[in-house]
Amino acid sequence: MLALRLTRGARPAVQLRRLLVAAASAGTGFLLLCALGHAIGRPGASPDSLLRLVWCAAPLAATVYFAVAVARADPGTGPRPGLSALGLGPVRMMAVSATATALTCALGSVTALLVFLHLRGDLTGTPFDGSGTDFLAAGRPLPLPATLTLLTLVPGSASVAVAVALRPREPAGSPSRSGRTGYGRFGAYRATAVRETFGAYGRFGRHLEPAARGRRPSAARQRTPEEARAHLQAQTQTQQDRLPAGPSGQDPERTPGPDGTASGLRPAAAVPASGSGTAPSGLPWGIAVLAVGLAAGAYASRTGVGAVPGERPGALAGPVLAAVGLALAGPGLTHLCGRLLQSVRPGALRLLAGRLLMTEATRIGRPLGVVCAVLSGAYALGSLYYTDGRPAGPLALLGVLLVIGCTVATLLTAAVEARQAHAGTTAALLRLGAPSSTPRRAAALRAGALLALFGPLTVIVAHLSGLSPAP
């Protein structure tokens, strides 16, 4: 009931994303039902039917990936202060997110079943004069257990993936692990360096504050006013050295004080700190897997054995490995793009865009790498298996559109999530007197830099992976 209330009371943008998840679930469920219909209509072609079912794994994975991204970006099902007292802690909100995702995907599965039954002619007669019904098994009864199993595959997988992705994680520096444990007369007790006031632990997120600041609780102590003032002045001076002066020669980090002088200081919140964007560790592995995939594809193109997918496993493994390597290298390449963007005497705009790219390298780079991998893999597989000029079937086109659409929608959802995460930075820039077009210009600069790096790379990988076999 709570999941239904949160779903109904969500904002229009959230509702649109959920409708897209339902549409993707409907498309994937329809492909699964078509694979079942092909198996029923052609009992003697079991390998072909099994291959169709295996190819449905790509749309299924793309749909689940998109559903997880939408659930993560949903502000209505996130933890909020004060809900723990009502029994709606992180675990309960995670269960609510998984339930809402399952309901959304179930709506799509029911829609797929209705469309499949309509095309079979079980509801209002056979449409389109009965043409193209070889994969629908028209006139044959559908097995109920197999139909229910295939229809529940998408909602079940999506809900489990959301529950795993949004499960509460105990920080590494939490008091339960880093505190000193003593054993007294009445059992174990734990002593920490930070003293808690009455009811402080019951407030949401109070026990996670030391870990969120990146320090162990034993090292966390209250600063004196002199230390806090010196730390604030050091941060402000660092940002003043990195940002150029304004048009009038005044430092943008200094604001007029109460007496009209420029002694007032504001916290440097406009530009992320230098250590906020640590380099992801998947770039070497991604490059290695990409190189292996390209080598496998080149070797298969030189040997040129076989003309069907079953006779060319090397030609199939090459594009797949290249796509996996490109997806693994996405966060590292995004971090590298941000570092290159702010090199060679950067201005304020380049510095802001580069730091945000480095900070959001994992959040933006992973779906961007997946999009590039899907595009290159689709081009390579199309050039390998449709070399004779024959057009692809409607189900193949539907599967390709589903995979590409889900990955692109996941990338856009990650961009919206990153924008929401840096709303405080945007507000700080506007308070400092920056033009209102600065965030948009920084976003356009980041998009142009990513396109300049990932565009040619995707084209090169797609061309090298889709080399036709030698005659």
Helices and strands as residue ranges (DSSP letters): H 2-8, H 12-41, H 46-55, H 57-73, G 75-77, G 84-86, H 90-120, G 128-130, H 144-151, H 153-165, H 175-178, E 180-184, E 187-191, G 206-208, H 209-212, G 217-219, H 225-242, E 254-255, E 264-265, G 274-276, H 283-303, G 309-311, H 313-341, H 348-359, H 361-385, H 394-421, H 423-431, H 438-465
